[in-house]
Amino acid sequence: SDRFPFDQVVRLRPWTEAEIAALLHARNTAAGLAPSFERLVATRAAERSILTEEGARMETWYMRLLRDYAQGNPAVALHFWARSMAQGDGGAVEVRLFEAPEMADVDVLALNRLFVLRAVVQLELGTPETIAAGTGLGVDVVRDALRSMRARGYVEPCPGGIRVSWHWYRAVTRVLARQHLLEL
């Protein structure tokens, strides 16, 4: 019964590109934002009509990029969408390429820390006690691992426990899958 959280698997369907784009457009509308994709367009487009047409294509491409990076996870896509926006000249909101975290940082973690990360991913919200019960590691070992990973930004506290931060979520899950510790 101590390992109960790991006995159930719930699979959610990844969101499609259209669903992610609709979410981001709805959030932009709610915030009163009209982000410009023109900064992502090559400077060769001197004419305004070409620039507008290229901007629309760039928006479609960027929504696809976000969906692919997030692998259909709307929270991850929304996080990186927010990180993509910057205030440009004249106060206009511009879209810039986001910087994904380096998976190599997670790759070098000790195996017990990877087990703790796996437990946090699977529990979604874990406490040191539930993580220790699920991994078989001591509570002190789990607390130490969580403290170290929190300092690096991999995990963050929230009401009800600790979760993997949205910024590191894709890097963490990809490393865990590559280490055969998580099935994607």
C-alpha positions in Angstrom: 0.0 0.0 0.0 3.0 2.3 0.4 3.5 2.2 -3.4 -0.1 2.9 -4.3 0.5 6.2 -6.1 2.6 4.3 -8.7 0.0 1.6 -9.3 -2.4 3.8 -11.2 -1.6 5.3 -14.6 -3.8 7.9 -16.2 -3.0 8.9 -19.7 -4.2 12.2 -21.1 -4.4 12.9 -24.7 -1.9 15.5 -25.8 -3.4 18.7 -27.0 -3.3 19.4 -30.8 -1.7 22.4 -32.4 -5.1 24.0 -33.0 -6.1 23.5 -29.3 -2.8 25.0 -28.1 -3.1 28.0 -30.5 -6.7 28.5 -29.4 -5.6 28.6 -25.7 -2.8 31.1 -26.4 -5.1 33.3 -28.5 -7.7 33.2 -25.7 -5.1 34.2 -23.1 -3.9 37.0 -25.3 -7.4 38.3 -25.8 -8.1 38.1 -22.0 -4.9 40.0 -21.3 -5.6 42.6 -24.1 -2.4 41.7 -25.9 -1.8 41.6 -29.7 1.8 40.2 -29.9 3.7 40.9 -33.1 5.6 38.1 -34.8 7.4 40.6 -37.1 10.7 40.4 -35.1 10.9 36.7 -36.1 10.5 37.5 -39.8 13.7 37.9 -41.8 14.5 41.6 -42.4 14.4 41.0 -46.2 10.6 41.7 -46.0 10.7 45.4 -46.5 7.2 45.9 -47.7 4.5 46.0 -45.1 2.2 43.6 -47.0 5.0 41.0 -47.3 5.8 41.5 -43.6 2.2 41.0 -42.6 1.9 37.8 -44.7 5.2 36.5 -43.3 4.1 37.4 -39.8 1.0 35.2 -40.2 3.1 32.3 -41.4 5.5 32.9 -38.6 2.7 32.8 -36.1 1.6 29.4 -37.4 5.1 28.1 -37.3 5.7 29.4 -33.8 2.4 27.8 -32.5 3.6 24.5 -34.0 7.1 24.9 -32.4 5.5 25.5 -29.0 3.1 22.5 -29.4 6.0 20.3 -30.4 8.3 21.4 -27.6 5.5 21.0 -25.0 4.4 17.7 -26.6 0.8 18.7 -26.3 1.0 19.8 -22.6 -1.0 23.1 -22.5 0.7 24.3 -19.2 4.2 23.9 -20.7 3.1 25.6 -23.9 1.6 28.5 -21.9 4.7 28.9 -19.8 7.0 29.1 -22.8 4.6 31.4 -24.6 4.7 33.8 -21.7 8.5 33.6 -21.7 8.5 34.4 -25.5 7.0 37.8 -25.1 8.9 40.9 -24.6 8.3 44.6 -24.8 9.7 46.1 -28.0 10.2 49.6 -29.3 7.3 51.8 -28.6 5.8 49.5 -26.0 4.5 46.9 -28.5 4.5 43.3 -27.4 6.9 41.2 -29.6 7.3 37.4 -29.8 10.9 36.1 -29.5 12.2 32.6 -29.5 12.1 31.0 -26.1 15.2 29.4 -24.6 14.6 25.8 -23.5 16.6 24.6 -20.5 19.6 22.3 -21.1 18.8 18.6 -20.6 22.5 18.0 -19.8 21.9 19.6 -16.4 19.4 17.0 -15.5 21.4 14.2 -17.2 24.2 14.4 -14.6 22.0 14.0 -11.6 22.6 11.1 -9.3 20.3 8.1 -9.7 18.5 8.7 -6.3 17.7 12.3 -7.4 16.3 11.0 -10.7 14.1 8.6 -8.7 12.9 11.6 -6.6 12.2 13.5 -9.8 10.3 10.6 -11.3 8.2 10.4 -8.1 7.4 14.1 -8.3 6.4 13.8 -12.0 4.2 10.8 -11.3 2.6 12.2 -8.1 2.2 15.7 -9.7 2.2 17.1 -6.2 4.3 15.2 -3.8 5.5 15.7 -0.2 8.8 14.4 1.1 6.8 11.7 2.9 4.9 10.5 -0.1 8.0 10.6 -2.3 9.9 8.6 0.3 7.1 6.0 0.6 7.0 5.7 -3.2 10.7 5.5 -3.9 11.9 3.6 -0.8 14.4 6.3 -0.1 14.7 7.9 3.4 12.8 11.1 4.1 16.1 12.9 4.8 17.5 11.8 1.5 14.3 13.0 -0.3 14.4 16.3 1.5 18.0 16.8 0.6 17.3 16.0 -3.0 14.3 18.3 -3.1 16.3 21.1 -1.6 19.1 20.7 -4.2 16.6 20.5 -7.1 14.6 23.5 -5.8 17.8 25.6 -5.8 18.3 24.6 -9.4 14.7 25.4 -10.3 13.7 21.9 -11.3 11.0 21.7 -8.6 8.9 24.3 -7.0 6.6 24.4 -3.9 2.9 24.9 -4.4 -0.2 24.4 -2.3 -0.3 20.7 -1.4 3.3 19.8 -2.1 6.2 20.0 -4.5 5.9 19.7 -8.3 8.3 19.9 -11.3 8.4 23.5 -12.5 6.9 24.1 -15.9 10.2 25.5 -17.1 12.0 22.2 -16.5 9.1 19.8 -17.1 10.0 18.8 -20.7 13.7 18.5 -19.9 13.0 16.4 -16.8 10.5 14.1 -18.5 12.8 13.6 -21.6 15.8 12.6 -19.4 13.6 10.3 -17.3 12.3 8.6 -20.5 15.8 8.3 -21.9 16.9 6.7 -18.6 13.9 4.3 -18.8 12.5 5.7 -15.6 9.3 7.1 -17.2 7.2 6.1 -20.1 6.0 8.9 -22.3 
